[in-house]
Amino acid sequence: MLVYKFGGTSVGSVENMNHVKDIINTEDKKIVVLSAMSGTTNALVDISDAIERKDTDSALEQINTLFNTYRKTVSDLITHEDLSAEVNDYVNLVFNDLIETANQPYSSLLHNTIVAKGELLSTFMFSRLLQQEGLKAALLPALDFMRIDRTNEPDNFYIQQNINRLISSGDDVDIYITQGFICLDAEGAITNLQRGGSDYTATIIGAAVEADEVQIWTDIDGFHNNDPRYVNDTTALSHLSYDEAAELAYFGAKILHPQTVMPVRNLDIPLRLKNTMAPDAHGTLITNKVYGEGIKAVAAKDGITAIKIKSVRMLLAHGFLKKVFEVFERYETSIDMITTSEIAVSLTIDNTTHLEDIINELEQFATVEVDDYMSIVCLVGNQIIYHPDTPELFQVLQDVNVRMIAYGGSNNNISLLVNTSDKLESLQKLQRYVFERNAIEV
């Protein structure tokens, strides 16, 4: 069994959906996880926001605009008369339901129900496209097996029991189509795995069915050695270890959801990143196997806030760090980087929802300084901290104001905190030093 996941761009047009159909038309039995068509989730969020503002006219106008988009897509995608009627009936049902929500009281459940429509629409249309082409395909509704527990973690036992039960009853099915992103909570209400969660869905499913391989198909041919949005002439990495991929995903490489690696790593299920528009390209294969040492890739994470917590009472005072961490724990705010000195702790966060409350509590026992508009530049590679070329990095970046350095917390990661205004220069200098220089030397 293989598990494939295709993102919003991959199913964002009739042409792309037909391209995906050709990619998955192989002899292997598979589960295909789909995102919503590109632009749909954003449109649904806007509709939800309008309902929250009680702007019914705006919500209805946006619903109608999206409805017309889907009517056109169905007309171009499904030509079989009976299947076309079935898909149009389903689309009408979904949008009638959306129209009814426009006058309902806003709640988080209503928001989650609205946002889930995108995946429900894309999977229904695509499953009927496959049936139109004579493929043995069937819908596998994610809400019939995908659930999180009371700690918002995947309920793995429930998922495994239910998905395998559903699959075992489909003897004449070669391709199962299911939704990414959406799931049920512990109370049975519709919720989701947050943005990018379709990747996570795919590896959760892969672990549940003990897949031979999980493939994430997107619009780029795997992890690159630097961010191609900011740096020219980047190259795709053919192999990464689970640890390296997890570091890159967390620290800014947008191709993969940060939690994606976790479900498959313990079972040693290969995870492959592929380009929908270049299916013959190798992509990036992620396994437990480690290839080479030293710096393999650079990534950057924006939206970082640095907090310096200073107290003369910290000197030789046990329990100070515990008090600091307890403040962040109370407000469910995770910490990315941390460094300490004799009388101060500096740390970074990327969620400022409760920043004001956090500062108020910290100021009861320390002086607090806050800097925003910061970025973390992360260098990733196996045994990176022991590589002989690594110390030269700090000479390369001598003209960049590096606020913090995390070195040694992981053998595979060095993180640098810089002003966001210095991020571009940092990425480009590291590209020239690490990758372009090595290419010339070779």
GIZI-V110709 format. One record per backbone hydrogen bond with DSSP energy under -0.5 kcal/mol. NH is the residue of the N-H (numbers start at 1). CO is the residue of the C=O. Records with the same first field share a line. If there is no record, write none. Layout:
# GIZI-V110709
NH=CO, CO
This chain:
# GIZI-V110709
2=29
3=213
4=31
5=215
6=33
7=217
11=7
12=9
17=13
18=14
19=15
20=16
21=17
22=18
23=19
24=20
25=21
26=24
30=174
31=2
32=176
33=4, 31
34=178
35=6
38=8
40=37
41=37
43=39
44=40
45=41
46=42
47=43
48=44
49=45
50=46
51=47
52=48
53=49
54=51
55=50
56=54
59=55
60=56
61=57
62=58
63=59
64=60
65=61
66=62
67=63
68=64
69=65
70=66
71=67
72=68
73=69
74=70
75=71
76=72
77=73
78=74
79=77
84=80
85=81
86=82
87=83
88=84
89=85
90=86
91=87
92=88
93=89
94=90
95=91
96=92
97=93
98=94
99=95
100=96
101=97
102=98, 99
103=100
104=101
111=107
112=108
113=109
114=110
115=111
116=112
117=114
118=115
120=116
121=117
122=118
123=119
124=120
125=121
126=122
127=123
128=124
129=125
130=126
131=127
132=128
133=129
134=131
135=130
137=135
138=175
140=177
144=141
145=142
146=142
147=145
148=184
149=153
152=149
155=147
156=154
159=155
160=156
161=157
162=158
163=159
164=160
165=161
166=162
167=163
168=164
169=165, 166
170=167
171=169
173=170
174=136
175=136
176=30
177=138
178=32, 176
180=34
181=197
182=180
183=191
184=146
185=189
188=185
191=183
193=181
197=194
199=196
200=196
201=197
202=198
203=199
204=200
205=201
206=202
207=203
208=204
209=205
210=207
211=206
212=1
213=1
214=270
215=3
216=272
217=5, 215
218=216, 274
222=220
225=235
228=226
230=227
231=227
237=223
238=236
240=285
242=287
245=241
246=242
247=243
248=244
249=245
250=246
251=247
252=249
253=248
254=252
256=253
260=257
262=259
263=259
264=261
265=261
266=262
268=264, 265
269=264
270=212, 268
271=286
272=214
273=284
274=216, 272
276=218, 274
278=275
279=276
281=278
284=273
285=238
286=271, 284
287=240, 285
292=290
294=382
296=380
297=380
298=225
299=378
301=376
304=374
305=349
306=371
307=347
308=369
309=307, 345
310=308, 367
311=343
314=311
315=312
317=314
318=316
320=317
323=319
324=320
325=321
326=322
327=323, 324
328=324
329=325
330=326
331=327
332=329
333=328
334=332
336=348
339=346
341=344
345=309
346=339
347=307
348=337
349=305
352=350
355=352
358=354
359=355
360=356
361=357
362=358
363=359
364=361
365=362
366=362
367=310
369=308
371=306
374=304
375=418
376=301
377=375, 416
378=299, 376
379=414
380=297
381=412
384=381, 411
385=411
386=383
387=383, 384
390=387
392=389
393=390
394=391
395=392
396=392
397=393
398=395
400=397
402=400
403=401, 417
404=417
406=415
407=405
408=410, 413
410=413
413=410
414=379
415=406
416=377
417=404
418=375, 416
419=401
420=373
422=419
423=420
424=420
426=422
427=423
428=424
429=425
430=426
431=427
432=428
433=429
434=430
435=430, 431
436=431
437=432
439=435
440=436
441=437
442=438
